[in-house]
Amino acid sequence: MRKLLACLAVLMTALLAPAQAAEPNGAPDVLVRDVTNEVLAIVRQDKAIQGGDTRKVLQLVDEKVLPHFNFRRMTMLAVGRDWRSASPDQQQALTDAFRTLLVRTYSNALTQYRDQTIDFKPLRMAPADTSVQVRTEVRQPGAQAIGIDYMLEKGNDGWKVFDVIVAGVSLVTNYRGTFAQEIRTGGVDGLIRSLQEKNRALESGKAGA
């Protein structure tokens, strides 16, 4: 899990750009590529981020990443069949807690970003497609390249990320087993409490993910 989260820090660099820098209703691969290229330049020049200013990164993620993600769909996929048994209030609490967990975890990891570069693979997409996979490869000095694929879905407000696949491992699938165990042990409310406790630990700097 830790390796997956560290790799996904690059995802946050890819989506930290100002909203006006990319057109959400454009092609999904162009959206990812344009935002990524702009943000990588920003992060390389930001001494505060490089110095470990997690609060600054958290603010940027909160302001700039959220518009590009469908966190409700991500949470629904991660929770799986138990999502249907959750009340609307529980579903909202799960979404809020899961979103906070992802944002805080990746904000912490993003302070470790240094010299990664990203190669963008050709997009395979039919004109009528509303769900696509944007494939990229992250390269870093002295390490093996890592594949990071973004699963995006097109809705009324443009393309949104609903899953990320790192080195063949799906983010939502990776969490699904843990979530299912939490629900078996303590029900949906138990999972909500567990996520909230992890968020409090991350906020105080006492835990990884």
N, C-alpha and C positions, 0 to 999 in steps of 0.2 A: 504493500500500500504506500509506504513512504517513497519508494522509487517512482511509483505512478504519480504521486502528488508533486514530487520535485520536477518531473518531466512536464507536468501540466502547468508549471509556472510559466512556461513559454506561451501557453495558450492565453494567459492573462496579458502578456506583452502584446499579443496579437489583437487584443480587443480593448486596449486602454486609450485608444485615440479619441479625439473629440468627435462627437456624433456627426458633425458636418463634414468630416474628412472622407466619408464613404456614403454611397447612396444605398440604403437598405433594400430598395426595390430593384437594384441592379443584379447582375449575375453573382451568384454566391461565391464563386472562386475569386472574382474581382474584388468583392467586398473584403474577403479575408486577406487577399494579397495586398491591397492598397493600405488597409488599416495596419497590417503587420509591418510593412516597410516603413511607414511613418513613425509608428510607435517604437520600433527598434532603435531608430535614430534618437528619439527622445530619451529612452531609457539609458542609452550609452552615454548621454551627456548629463544625466541627472545624478549629481554627486550625493544627494540626500538618499536616494533609493539605493545607490551602490554602498552607501555607508550604513545601511540597515534601518533606515527610517520607515518602519512598518506602518506607522500611523499615516504617513503621507501616501504610501502605496495603497493602504486600505481606503483612504478617501478617494483616490483616483479610480480604484476598482469599483467602489460603490457608485461613483458618478458616471463612469464611462463603460463599464462592462455590462451592467445589468440590462441596458437596452438591447443588447445583442443575444441575450439568452432567454429561453423559455423555461424558467425554473420550475414552473408548475408541471410541465410535461416531464422534465427531468426527474422531479420528485415522484410523480406518478409511476414512471418506468422503474425507478429504483425501489419503490415500495412494492410494486407488483400487484398481485391479486388482492392483497389486503387493503389496497387503496379504496376499493369499492365499498368496503365495510366501514370506512372512516366517515364520520359526519363532516359536513361542510366546514365547521369550525376546526375540526381536527386536521382536515386536508390543508387548510390555510396555515395552521400552526406548523405542520410538517414542512410545507413549502418554505415558510419563513425561516425555520430552523436549519433546514438543509442548505438554503441559499446562504445564510450567514456562515455555516460551516465551510462551504466551498470558498467563499470570498475571503474569509480570514485565513484559511489554510494556504491558499494560493498567494495571498498578499505576503504572508511570512516567507513563502518559498521564493517569491519574486525578488526579494532583496539579495538573493544569491545569483541572480542573472548576471552574466558577464559577456562572453563573446560568441554566443550561439548565432548561427545563420540558418535561414530556412529556405529550402528548395520547394517549389510548388509544382505538383504533378498535373498533367493535363486532366481537365474535368470531363468525365463521361456523363453526359446529361442530354436527355431528349427535351424538345421545346415545351412539352406539356408536363414535365416532371415538377412535382411540388415537394419532393424529398430527395436530397442529394448527399453525396459523400465527397467532401473536399479533402484531397490527400496532400499531405506535406511531409517533409523529412527535415528534422532538426539535426544540424551538424555542429559539433563543438570540438575544439582542439584536443587531441589525445584521447578521444572517446569514440565509441561506435555511434554511427548515426541512428536516430530514433524516429520511427514513423509516428506521426500524430495526424489522425484523420478527424475531421469535424463533420458531424452529422447535422445537417440543417434542414429545416422545414419551412415552407413558405406559407404565411398566413396573410391576414388583411393588412398587417403592419410590416410586411416584408419578411426577409429571411432571418430565422432565429436558430441558434445552436440548441439542440436537445440531447446530444450525447457527444462524447469525445472518446476516441479509441487510441490508446497509447501502446505502441509495440504489440498490437493485436488484442489489447485488453480494453474492454468497454468500461467507461466510468460508471454508468448506471448498473451494469451487470456486476461490477466489482463490489458495489455497495449493497446489492440486492440480498446476498446471503446474510450479511451482517444485520440488515434491517429485519429480515424474516426471523432471525434468531431473537432479536430484541422484542419483536411483536409476540413471538411464541412465549417468551418469558414474562413480559409485562403488559402485553396488549399494545394498542396504538398509542395510548397515553404514556406507556413505558418507553416507547421509541422517542416520543416527543421529549420526555424528560432527559433521556440519554443524550440526544442531540443538543439540548439546551445546556447540559452540564459540560459537554465537550466545548461548546462555544464559550462558556465562562472560563474554562481552563485555558483556551487559546487566547482569550482577551487578557488574561493575567500572565500569559507567557509561561504556563506550567505544563503545556502538553503539546505534542505533535499530533498527527492524525492517524 
